[in-house]
Amino acid sequence: MAIRNIREYGDEVLKKTCKEVKEMTPRTKELIEDMLETMYDANGVGLAAPQVGILKRIVVIDTTGEDPYILINPRIVESSGEQTGQEGCLSVPGKFGIVTRPNYVKAVALDVNMKPIEVEGTELLARAICHELDHLDGHLYVEKAEGPLQDMTYEDEEEE
Ligand code: NI
């Protein structure tokens, strides 16, 4: 496993649409392991493949620090409610913005064995799912932030 370089805001790769994963290969498995290591190393709660420069529809999310979700070709199939709160991104270091997201989200995806899975979550998990899936279509939260981005203080340094 290896920690990969996280691409930052302004990098063209973050604006591209990612391609579906058709089959699991040793190379893709290695990418996923590296994404997990990179996310944990950066104290993030989520990371999408384009953030490490790979245009594949893969995200990793872990809002608890204990049990990561690995979502391949994820798709939101249900959402409801609304939450407005702080959101950050490992590709926009040191900043956060106020973003409104659904408060509940259900997504379908494939796991590392390319078997269908379903993930549902509220609050932070719902926010993280929306945020990470946006990355796969070349979107960053800064496009949705209400008002200017703010500088992160040390204690709320937990990024998605
Ligand atoms: Ni992000």
Residues whose N, C-alpha, C, O or C-beta is under 5 A from the ligand:
A	BS01	NI	G88 C89 L90 E160
